[in-house]
Amino acid sequence: MKQNFLLKILAAASIGLGAACLAPVAAAQEALSFEGTAFVEKTVIEDGAEKTVQLPTDTVVPGDLIVFNTAYRNSGAEPVEDFVVTNPIPAAVALSDASAAVLNVSVDGGKTFGTLSSLKVAVEPEGDRPAVAADVTHICWTLDVVAPGDSGTLTYKAFVR
Amino acid sequence: MTYVKALSAGVIALSAPVLFSSPAAAGGIAAGTLIENTASATYRVGAQNLGADSNTVVLRVDELLDVTVASQDSGPVPATGPTAVLTFSITNTGNGPEAFNLTVNPDTPGNDFTPVVDGIAVDTNGNGVYDPGVDQILGASAPTGLLDPDVSLIVFVLVTVPGTAADTDTAVVNLLAEAVTGTGAPGTVFAGQGEGGGDAVAGATGADDDDDATVVVRAIAVAISKSATVVDPFGGSQPVPGAIITYTLLTTVSGTGTIEVLDVTDAIPAGTSYRSDSLALDAAPLTDAVDGDIGSASAAGIDVAIGDASAGDSFNITFDVIID
């Protein structure tokens, strides 16, 4: 039940809260654990069928698809509210189209957030052009509440440039 | 292994926007680059506003070994005399500096003859043309120098056509470039041998590539030998103003077979003027005008359209200029 409740929050809170993504950080707090991991996603052929696997790695090569996960858990006794997670995209990677299509993103260094299709990139002297996944500089997730004991994983996928 | 970088508490999440200041080259982000990912959170517990950073996940970009080889010749290269120069480009399409071993295979199936490989030269002066004595010859089985990512090197494969080859015979010569670090199926890992201390990994090309160039035997060749005699106004041979220089263009066709559309042209040297009605082919005068005969001349130069010529033919073209 709790898991379902959480998923519902994720879906509801995924867009439209751009302003909240700009909130300043105060201080670290132990009740919330926050752990990043990375995997490389590969397509392998097993028993003649193509299969997508995610392998732990600490090295990549250009063209690899990296899965960045940030796992969170509210291990405190009180609910965590207005949970806003901002993730700058490392310059050496480009957000995948699939991730860009479903995430709340910024293409201007985190100043403004929105759906990718709503964003534009200024090009001199031609004027603005629609933003593409490779333009994304930041991702932002917003969750209204993380109940005590609840956990989840925030994920994005990006290609090594 | 995951690297963990200590981050001080209270880092302002959005204080350092990530800009794409160093866009990736075609070969990809440079080997040895560290990709660091950190998420930052803000949240509220009761009335308290709090924040946290995740650990930083660090991934190192390994060296991708890739290369492309491309013939730069627009078509079959005629062997003039017994030799020919075949031009190739070698491009490091990987993401780290790499040297490449070069192998020439002149014995391609279907060849009419097997050229002798005299050597491989590097276009040292970067002009795209083989300059004997200037462009450095690679030692036997010596690799190229280190090529940076996305950098191309022009090399010349120097071949000699054996005497047994006949006119119009062709031979395909193959040049193979292999990363010095190693080659293998895409994904093959060379542990610890990458730029920046990481691994090197064979890329989509398998860290090797090759291309073909074709040599065609042209048994017929044209040579022009130019000579001059001077007659001065005083009966001597001093090149003084008013002296007449008679130029002789001895055009010889050697080898076997025939050539078409042989056209000999020459410019009037600066400081001299063409002497009217002096153009002649094999001592027979040609008019200056562009008309029925094959010759024409003007203040700019002379033109004799010989047309078809056979091996063994020779043509003696003469004209006079007056020193200004």
Chai-1 contact restraints between the chains, C-beta under 6 A:
chainA,res_idxA,chainB,res_idxB,connection_type,confidence,min_distance_angstrom,max_distance_angstrom,comment,restraint_id
A,A23,B,T42,contact,1.0,0.0,6.0,A-B,restraint_1
A,V25,B,I12,contact,1.0,0.0,6.0,A-B,restraint_2
A,V25,B,A13,contact,1.0,0.0,6.0,A-B,restraint_3
A,V25,B,T42,contact,1.0,0.0,6.0,A-B,restraint_4
A,V25,B,G51,contact,1.0,0.0,6.0,A-B,restraint_5
A,A26,B,N49,contact,1.0,0.0,6.0,A-B,restraint_6
A,A26,B,L50,contact,1.0,0.0,6.0,A-B,restraint_7
A,A26,B,G51,contact,1.0,0.0,6.0,A-B,restraint_8
A,A27,B,G10,contact,1.0,0.0,6.0,A-B,restraint_9
A,A28,B,A9,contact,1.0,0.0,6.0,A-B,restraint_10
A,A28,B,A52,contact,1.0,0.0,6.0,A-B,restraint_11
A,Q29,B,L50,contact,1.0,0.0,6.0,A-B,restraint_12
A,L32,B,A52,contact,1.0,0.0,6.0,A-B,restraint_13
A,F34,B,A41,contact,1.0,0.0,6.0,A-B,restraint_14
A,F34,B,A52,contact,1.0,0.0,6.0,A-B,restraint_15
A,F34,B,S54,contact,1.0,0.0,6.0,A-B,restraint_16
A,G36,B,S54,contact,1.0,0.0,6.0,A-B,restraint_17
A,G36,B,N55,contact,1.0,0.0,6.0,A-B,restraint_18
A,G36,B,V57,contact,1.0,0.0,6.0,A-B,restraint_19
A,A38,B,V57,contact,1.0,0.0,6.0,A-B,restraint_20
A,A38,B,L59,contact,1.0,0.0,6.0,A-B,restraint_21
A,D58,B,M1,contact,1.0,0.0,6.0,A-B,restraint_22
A,T59,B,R60,contact,1.0,0.0,6.0,A-B,restraint_23
A,T59,B,D62,contact,1.0,0.0,6.0,A-B,restraint_24
A,T59,B,G198,contact,1.0,0.0,6.0,A-B,restraint_25
A,V60,B,L59,contact,1.0,0.0,6.0,A-B,restraint_26
A,V60,B,V61,contact,1.0,0.0,6.0,A-B,restraint_27
A,V61,B,D62,contact,1.0,0.0,6.0,A-B,restraint_28
A,V61,B,L64,contact,1.0,0.0,6.0,A-B,restraint_29
A,V61,B,V201,contact,1.0,0.0,6.0,A-B,restraint_30
A,P62,B,G28,contact,1.0,0.0,6.0,A-B,restraint_31
A,P62,B,I29,contact,1.0,0.0,6.0,A-B,restraint_32
A,P62,B,L64,contact,1.0,0.0,6.0,A-B,restraint_33
A,P62,B,N95,contact,1.0,0.0,6.0,A-B,restraint_34
A,F68,B,N37,contact,1.0,0.0,6.0,A-B,restraint_35
A,T70,B,A39,contact,1.0,0.0,6.0,A-B,restraint_36
A,T70,B,S54,contact,1.0,0.0,6.0,A-B,restraint_37
A,E78,B,V45,contact,1.0,0.0,6.0,A-B,restraint_38
A,V80,B,Y43,contact,1.0,0.0,6.0,A-B,restraint_39
A,V80,B,V45,contact,1.0,0.0,6.0,A-B,restraint_40
A,E81,B,R44,contact,1.0,0.0,6.0,A-B,restraint_41
A,D82,B,Y43,contact,1.0,0.0,6.0,A-B,restraint_42
A,D82,B,R44,contact,1.0,0.0,6.0,A-B,restraint_43
A,F83,B,Y43,contact,1.0,0.0,6.0,A-B,restraint_44
A,V84,B,T42,contact,1.0,0.0,6.0,A-B,restraint_45
A,V85,B,A39,contact,1.0,0.0,6.0,A-B,restraint_46
A,V85,B,A41,contact,1.0,0.0,6.0,A-B,restraint_47
A,T86,B,A13,contact,1.0,0.0,6.0,A-B,restraint_48
A,T86,B,S40,contact,1.0,0.0,6.0,A-B,restraint_49
A,N87,B,A39,contact,1.0,0.0,6.0,A-B,restraint_50
A,P88,B,V18,contact,1.0,0.0,6.0,A-B,restraint_51
A,P90,B,I35,contact,1.0,0.0,6.0,A-B,restraint_52
A,P90,B,E36,contact,1.0,0.0,6.0,A-B,restraint_53
A,P90,B,N37,contact,1.0,0.0,6.0,A-B,restraint_54
A,A91,B,V18,contact,1.0,0.0,6.0,A-B,restraint_55
A,A91,B,F20,contact,1.0,0.0,6.0,A-B,restraint_56
A,A92,B,I29,contact,1.0,0.0,6.0,A-B,restraint_57
A,A92,B,T33,contact,1.0,0.0,6.0,A-B,restraint_58
A,A92,B,I35,contact,1.0,0.0,6.0,A-B,restraint_59
A,G109,B,P17,contact,1.0,0.0,6.0,A-B,restraint_60
A,G110,B,L14,contact,1.0,0.0,6.0,A-B,restraint_61
A,G110,B,P17,contact,1.0,0.0,6.0,A-B,restraint_62
A,T137,B,V18,contact,1.0,0.0,6.0,A-B,restraint_63
A,R161,B,A24,contact,1.0,0.0,6.0,A-B,restraint_64
A,R161,B,I29,contact,1.0,0.0,6.0,A-B,restraint_65
